[in-house]
Amino acid sequence: MIARAVLRTVGSAAALVAVYYALPLNHSSAWGAVTMLVIGLVVFVGLVAFQVRTILRSPFPGLRAIEALTTSVPLFLLLFASAYVVMATMSASNFGERLTHTDGLYFAVTVFSTVGFGDIAAKTEAARLVVTGQIVADFVVLGLAIKIILGAVSRGRQPGDADGAQRIHR
């Protein structure tokens, strides 16, 4: 069971990264980037809601929560990385240089981790607004999403709830 969970986790993260690198981000427009980011964030919220539900119904909620986090966080980071690559392609002044897919991912992870090496920086107001949006969303993801997922693990482990009773009888 643990091996399957690890394979699913690695497989989904690898698939997300492969799709990210396959996307022709250097041919997108500003509206395309905004639309992609907004739709992606809606999908992200939907994914977290679905994952909370599966955690609650899982016979192994802790394992399912780890799977949920290792799918949700990469998706979240790749959404912002995509936006950064598109913005840098549209105008080199947004970040001081054009960003490759790897540079965009690196920058998104750097912002998420609050390390901020300073080698890539948002130079325009538009870029700074998107980075600020990621920072605010980072707090939400780290605070709210993790709290919700861990709360679902706690509820999923309670033997007295309806889902727990159904799991015991299966």
DAPE-V441742 format. One record per residue. SS is DSSP state (h for helix, s for strand, l for the rest). OMEGA is omega in whole degrees, 0 to 359 (999 if undefined). BURIAL is b if it has 9 or more other C-alpha atoms within 8 Angstrom, else e. Layout:
BEGIN
ss: <SS,SS>
omega: <OMEGA,OMEGA>
burial: <BURIAL,BURIAL>
END
This chain:
BEGIN
ss: <l,h,h,h,h,h,h,h,h,h,h,h,h,h,h,h,h,h,h,h,h,h,l,l,h,h,h,l,l,h,h,h,h,h,h,h,h,h,h,h,h,h,h,h,h,h,h,h,h,h,h,h,h,h,h,h,h,l,l,l,h,h,h,h,h,h,h,h,h,h,h,h,h,h,h,h,h,h,h,h,h,h,h,h,h,h,h,h,h,h,l,h,h,h,l,l,l,l,l,l,h,h,h,h,h,h,h,h,h,h,h,h,h,l,l,l,l,l,l,l,l,l,l,l,h,h,h,h,h,h,h,h,h,h,h,h,h,h,h,h,h,h,h,h,h,h,h,h,h,h,h,h,h,h,h,h,h,l,l,l,l,h,h,h,h,h,h,h,h,l>
omega: <179,179,178,179,179,179,177,181,180,180,181,178,179,179,179,180,179,178,179,181,180,182,178,186,181,178,183,177,179,180,176,180,180,179,180,181,181,179,179,179,175,177,179,179,177,178,179,178,178,181,177,179,180,177,181,184,184,174,179,186,179,179,180,178,178,176,181,181,183,171,185,184,176,178,179,181,180,176,179,177,178,180,180,179,180,181,180,178,181,180,180,181,180,180,179,179,175,180,172,176,181,178,179,178,178,181,179,179,178,178,181,183,182,179,176,181,178,180,172,181,175,186,182,178,181,179,179,177,179,178,177,176,178,181,178,179,177,179,179,181,182,182,188,183,179,178,179,181,179,175,177,176,180,178,181,180,180,184,186,182,185,179,178,179,178,180,183,183,182,999>
burial: <e,e,e,e,b,b,e,b,b,e,e,b,b,e,e,b,b,e,e,b,e,e,e,e,e,e,e,b,e,b,e,e,b,b,e,b,b,e,e,b,b,e,e,b,e,e,b,b,e,e,b,b,b,b,b,b,b,b,e,e,b,e,b,b,b,e,b,b,b,b,b,b,e,b,b,b,b,b,b,b,b,b,b,b,b,b,b,b,b,b,e,b,b,b,b,b,e,b,b,e,b,e,b,b,b,b,b,b,b,b,b,b,e,e,e,e,e,e,e,e,e,b,b,b,e,e,b,b,e,e,b,e,e,b,b,e,e,b,b,b,b,b,e,b,b,b,b,b,b,b,e,b,b,b,b,b,b,e,e,e,e,e,b,b,b,e,b,e,e,e>
END
